């Protein structure tokens, strides 16, 4: 059975998905949609697909088994709902929506259907380093504390706080929920300004099971870097960094870090695409769900409120 897929969004994220899906046996990427006709045509050339500027039409196309939504954040909810209402599977890049009300609309549309259809692109759940941490936690007893560090090289214009949360920190929020297996009950946000309006963000989350989570975010200048550390009742585990050679040259030793998330999580994106397609074949959603997307959005909403109020906010 050949799985017919459409991709909405021809930017860097969309092109990553196109490359990974086109490499899978039994997958036909048949159409690429983007509001920019030239961008759609260029991305379509990666896999001999058709090009379109009608994103809504692609989302609602009954001939497609699945749709990847990698368009701008504010379009995610409506496009996902259009695909769900015609019974198609969706891989929606995070965030699921641009706010809690729209995320709730997506979940409601999916619940109204016959079975789950939506997977959210929290690809760290497929990253081997993260999976090794989850596996090692099993023999260490209950979780006491999770520490997540996210150093992000921002190649774009300076972002306001809400975009830092919805585009970057929402990944760490999902990671915390996934590793602890529980929900945030409250969160406190501290924002430090510097050369950028949002230079450094520190989140302290209280979880429903009594454990705590700290998330540190920095707009780093040196590269893209992610750390995971989990302290449990009987020990602790730290994620291994991706293996990179150490090069000694001209009196110095150098190890490449990388300056974007595509390089750091390339394997995770490949595994995510393969698992999504396998889920379509099996008629099920195997990765992070729409309710995971909504839960993360609620934490982000509380974190933004905390930054404004200076107080701990309930999730």
Secondary structure, DSSP 8 states (H G I E B T S, - for coil): --EEEEEE--SHHHHHHHHHHHTSTTEEEEEEE-SSHHHHHHHHTTTT-EEES-HHHHHT-TT-SEEEE-S-GGGHHHHHHHHHHTT-EEEE-S-SSSSHHHHHHHHHHHHTSSS--EEE--GGGG-HHHHHHHHHHTTS-SEEEEEEEEEE---SS---HHHHIIIIIHHHHHHHHHHHTS-EEEEEEEEE-SSSSS-EEEEEEEETTS-EEEEEEEE-SS--EEEEEEEESS-EEE-------EEEETTEEEE---SSHHHHTHHHHHHHHHHHHHHHHHTS--SSBHHHHHHHHHHHHHHHHHHHHSS-EE-
